[in-house]
Amino acid sequence: MLSAAAAAAAAAHAPHALREVPVLGPGAHVAMVSPSGPLNGPHELERAVATAESLGWTVSVGTHALARTGYFAGDDAQRGDDLLTAMQDPRVDGIWCIRGGYGAARLLPRVQQALPDMSPKALIGYSDITALHAAWQRAGLISYHGPTARSPLSGFSRASLVEVVQQRTPVLWRATDASVVRGGTASGRLAGGNLALVASLCGTPWACDFRDAIVVLEDINEATYRIDRMLTQLRLAGAFDGCRGLAIGHFTDCPATIEDGRRTVVALVEELAAALQVPTLLGVPIGHIEEQWTVPLGAWATLDADARMLQLHR
């Protein structure tokens, strides 16, 4: 466990931590939007609203939250209008994305125009919402890689969401089921999200910068050769230059075998950790899983890989 002196020293040397956003305590106004894929029906929206209200939040729902245009929750204009309405409303304290899927990156030019005039607002979601997290990071704001609103919250996920988003107390997490890929301790700001989205942002104004960062990555439904290709792309692009640590989450339903051969996610992460020479954990509770941490991207943290711990500093 980190000593009190070590924790204090790490917290004191956090020059790259981003600006905090409002605490979403009871009574906070949370806007619920669908910036990516469509919902499967009104029951998912009703469950999302009920979950938000159970957290003590006042809820408003985007006009087009139930829209569907192909594999989008409405066309780009509709999804963008809902998101920008939430961003520009001074009464809104936070934005909780109802689901992931695909489509958030298509909204980035409009989001970028609105961010400079936006009062700081919490953003919650994961998977495709990584594109919006990248925009928040570029604007110097912390955002929350956590559950989307439509999914039922397990007790574990709810407790993590509450302690990070509502209570904002210093947190020491133990990833008891994670594997130590490379030992050591490192402090840095948390950055990353869904690997496919992080890779897709290479070469854009919203490309992720992992310098001085503890990198968080997860994914779903990607064969390992595709994961290999995305990690290689990021390495060749210099995205990992200056990275301080890796807190790798779950790669759910990612088959290791294709007709040309077999490679595991473990092998890929071991290769990356060896190349970067940084402390690395694999299998922390982040990603497309029922029990997940809510990770404040942009906040300062210390990764103790040998102890399988991640400490958030406030």
C-alpha positions in Angstrom: 0.0 0.0 0.0 1.2 3.5 -0.8 2.5 5.3 2.3 0.9 8.6 3.3 4.1 10.4 2.4 4.3 8.8 -1.1 0.6 9.5 -1.7 1.1 13.2 -0.7 4.2 13.5 -2.8 2.4 12.1 -5.9 -0.6 14.4 -5.4 1.7 17.4 -4.9 3.3 16.8 -8.3 0.3 16.8 -10.5 1.0 19.6 -12.9 -0.9 18.1 -15.8 -4.2 17.3 -14.0 -7.1 18.8 -15.7 -9.8 21.1 -14.3 -12.5 19.5 -12.1 -16.2 19.6 -13.2 -19.2 20.0 -10.9 -19.8 17.3 -8.2 -23.1 15.6 -9.2 -24.6 15.3 -5.7 -28.3 15.0 -5.0 -30.2 17.6 -6.7 -27.7 18.0 -9.6 -29.3 18.5 -13.0 -28.2 15.7 -15.4 -29.0 15.8 -19.1 -29.4 12.4 -20.8 -28.5 12.1 -24.5 -27.9 9.5 -27.1 -24.9 10.7 -29.2 -24.1 7.4 -30.7 -26.2 4.2 -31.3 -30.0 3.9 -31.0 -31.9 2.5 -28.0 -33.8 -0.7 -28.3 -37.0 0.9 -27.1 -38.6 3.2 -24.6 -38.0 0.7 -21.8 -34.3 1.4 -22.0 -34.8 5.1 -21.7 -37.2 4.6 -18.8 -34.7 2.5 -17.0 -31.9 5.1 -17.6 -34.1 7.9 -16.2 -35.1 5.7 -13.2 -31.4 5.0 -12.5 -30.5 8.7 -12.6 -33.3 9.6 -10.4 -32.3 6.9 -7.9 -29.0 8.8 -7.6 -30.9 11.9 -6.5 -30.5 13.7 -9.8 -33.0 16.0 -11.6 -33.2 14.6 -15.2 -33.8 16.1 -18.6 -33.8 14.0 -21.7 -32.7 14.9 -25.2 -35.5 15.5 -27.7 -34.2 12.8 -30.0 -33.1 10.3 -27.4 -35.3 7.6 -29.0 -34.7 8.5 -32.6 -33.2 6.0 -35.0 -31.4 6.5 -38.3 -29.7 3.3 -39.4 -27.2 2.5 -36.7 -27.4 6.0 -35.2 -29.8 7.4 -32.6 -31.1 9.9 -35.1 -29.0 11.7 -37.8 -26.0 13.8 -37.0 -28.0 17.0 -36.8 -30.4 15.5 -34.3 -27.8 13.9 -32.1 -25.6 17.0 -32.2 -28.5 19.3 -31.4 -29.3 17.2 -28.2 -25.7 17.2 -27.1 -25.2 20.9 -27.8 -28.4 21.8 -26.0 -27.1 20.1 -22.9 -23.7 21.6 -23.2 -25.1 25.1 -23.6 -27.7 25.0 -20.9 -26.4 26.7 -17.8 -28.7 24.8 -15.6 -27.1 21.4 -16.6 -24.4 20.1 -14.3 -23.6 16.9 -16.1 -24.3 14.9 -19.2 -24.9 11.1 -19.0 -24.7 9.3 -22.3 -27.5 6.7 -22.6 -25.5 4.2 -24.7 -22.4 3.8 -26.9 -22.4 2.1 -30.3 -21.0 4.4 -33.0 -21.5 8.0 -34.0 -20.0 10.3 -31.4 -16.9 11.1 -33.4 -19.1 12.5 -36.2 -20.2 15.2 -33.8 -16.7 16.4 -32.8 -16.5 19.5 -35.0 -19.7 20.9 -33.5 -18.7 19.9 -30.0 -15.3 21.6 -30.5 -17.0 24.9 -31.4 -19.3 24.7 -28.3 -16.7 23.7 -25.7 -14.9 27.1 -25.3 -18.1 28.8 -24.2 -19.4 25.8 -22.1 -19.4 26.1 -18.3 -17.6 23.0 -17.0 -19.9 20.0 -17.1 -19.4 16.4 -16.1 -19.5 13.8 -18.9 -20.2 10.2 -18.2 -20.0 7.2 -20.5 -17.6 4.8 -22.2 -17.0 2.8 -25.4 -17.9 5.1 -28.3 -18.2 8.0 -25.8 -14.3 7.9 -25.8 -14.6 10.4 -28.7 -16.3 12.9 -26.5 -13.9 12.2 -23.6 -11.1 13.2 -26.0 -12.8 16.5 -26.7 -13.3 17.2 -23.0 -9.6 16.4 -22.4 -8.5 18.8 -25.2 -10.7 21.5 -23.5 -8.8 20.9 -20.2 -11.7 19.2 -18.4 -11.9 15.9 -16.4 -14.6 13.5 -17.7 -15.8 10.1 -16.4 -15.2 6.9 -18.2 -18.0 5.0 -16.6 -21.3 3.1 -17.2 -23.8 4.3 -19.8 -27.2 5.1 -18.5 -29.2 2.4 -20.1 -27.4 -0.5 -18.5 -28.5 -1.8 -15.1 -26.0 -0.8 -12.4 -24.5 -3.6 -10.3 -23.8 -2.7 -6.7 -20.1 -2.6 -7.5 -20.5 -0.2 -10.5 -23.0 2.0 -8.6 -20.6 2.3 -5.6 -17.7 3.4 -7.9 -19.9 5.9 -9.7 -21.1 7.4 -6.4 -17.7 7.7 -4.8 -16.1 9.3 -7.9 -18.8 11.5 -9.3 -20.9 12.3 -6.3 -18.6 12.2 -3.3 -15.2 12.9 -5.0 -13.2 11.6 -2.1 -9.6 10.2 -2.5 -10.1 6.6 -3.7 -7.7 3.6 -3.4 -8.9 0.8 -5.7 -7.6 -2.7 -5.5 -7.8 -4.7 -8.8 -7.4 -8.1 -7.0 -8.2 -10.1 -10.2 -5.8 -8.2 -12.4 -2.5 -9.7 -13.7 0.8 -8.0 -13.1 2.4 -7.7 -16.5 5.3 -5.5 -15.4 5.8 -4.3 -11.9 6.6 -0.9 -10.5 4.9 2.3 -9.4 4.0 5.4 -11.5 2.0 8.6 -11.1 0.3 10.5 -13.9 -3.0 11.7 -15.3 -5.5 9.1 -16.4 -6.1 9.0 -20.2 -7.5 6.8 -22.9 -10.7 4.7 -23.1 -11.9 2.4 -25.8 -9.0 1.2 -28.0 -10.8 1.3 -31.3 -11.9 4.9 -30.7 -8.4 6.0 -29.5 -6.9 4.5 -32.6 -9.5 6.1 -34.9 -8.7 9.5 -33.5 -5.0 9.3 -34.6 -4.3 12.1 -37.1 -7.2 14.2 -36.0 -7.3 17.3 -33.7 -8.7 15.0 -31.0 -5.9 12.5 -31.0 -5.1 11.2 -27.5 -1.9 12.5 -25.9 -0.4 9.9 -23.5 2.6 11.9 -22.4 2.8 11.8 -18.5 -0.2 9.5 -18.5 -1.4 6.3 -17.0 -3.2 4.9 -20.0 -6.5 3.1 -19.7 -7.6 0.9 -22.6 -10.5 -1.6 -23.2 -12.5 -3.0 -26.1 -15.1 -5.6 -27.2 -15.7 -7.8 -30.2 -12.2 -7.3 -31.8 -10.1 -10.2 -33.0 -6.6 -10.0 -31.5 -5.0 -9.3 -34.8 -7.1 -6.1 -35.0 -6.1 -5.2 -31.4 -2.5 -5.8 -32.5 -3.0 -3.5 -35.5 -4.5 -0.7 -33.4 -1.8 -0.9 -30.7 0.9 -0.9 -33.4 -0.8 2.1 -35.1 -0.7 4.1 -31.8 3.0 3.1 -31.2 4.0 4.1 -34.7 2.1 7.4 -34.3 4.1 8.2 -31.2 0.9 8.2 -29.0 2.6 6.2 -26.2 5.7 8.5 -26.1 6.2 9.6 -22.5 3.5 7.2 -21.1 4.1 6.4 -17.4 2.0 3.3 -16.9 -0.7 1.0 -18.3 -3.9 0.1 -16.6 -5.4 -2.2 -19.1 -9.1 -3.2 -18.7 -11.1 -6.0 -20.2 -11.1 -7.1 -23.8 -14.5 -8.8 -24.0 -15.3 -11.4 -26.6 -12.0 -10.8 -28.4 -11.1 -14.2 -30.1 -7.5 -15.2 -30.1 -7.8 -17.6 -33.0 -8.3 -17.0 -36.7 -7.5 -19.3 -39.6 -4.0 -17.8 -39.9 -3.0 -18.5 -36.3 -3.4 -17.6 -32.7 -2.2 -14.7 -30.4 -3.7 -13.7 -27.1 -4.4 -10.3 -25.6 -2.0 -11.2 -22.8 0.8 -11.6 -25.4 0.0 -8.2 -27.0 0.0 -6.4 -23.6 3.2 -8.1 -22.6 4.8 -6.9 -25.8 3.5 -3.3 -25.3 4.7 -3.2 -21.7 8.2 -4.5 -22.7 8.4 -1.9 -25.4 7.3 1.0 -23.2 9.1 -0.3 -20.0 6.3 1.0 -17.7 4.3 -0.5 -14.8 1.4 -2.5 -16.3 -1.7 -4.2 -15.0 -4.0 -6.3 -17.2 -7.6 -7.0 -16.3 -8.5 -4.1 -14.1 -12.4 -3.6 -13.8 -12.8 -1.3 -16.8 -14.6 -2.0 -20.0 -17.7 -3.9 -21.3 -18.3 -5.7 -18.1 -21.0 -5.7 -15.5 -18.7 -4.5 -12.6 -16.7 -1.5 -13.7 -14.9 1.4 -12.1 -15.8 5.0 -13.0 -12.5 6.4 -14.0 -12.0 10.2 -13.9 -10.0 10.8 -17.1 -7.6 13.7 -16.7 -7.3 13.3 -12.9 -4.0 12.5 -11.3 -3.5 8.9 -10.0 -0.8 6.5 -8.9 -0.6 3.0 -10.2 1.2 0.4 -8.0 1.3 -2.6 -10.3 2.9 -5.0 -7.8 0.1 -4.3 -5.3 -2.5 -4.2 -8.0 -3.7 -0.8 -6.8 -4.8 2.5 -8.4 -5.0 5.5 -6.2 -6.9 8.7 -7.2 -5.6 12.0 -5.9 -7.8 15.0 -5.2 
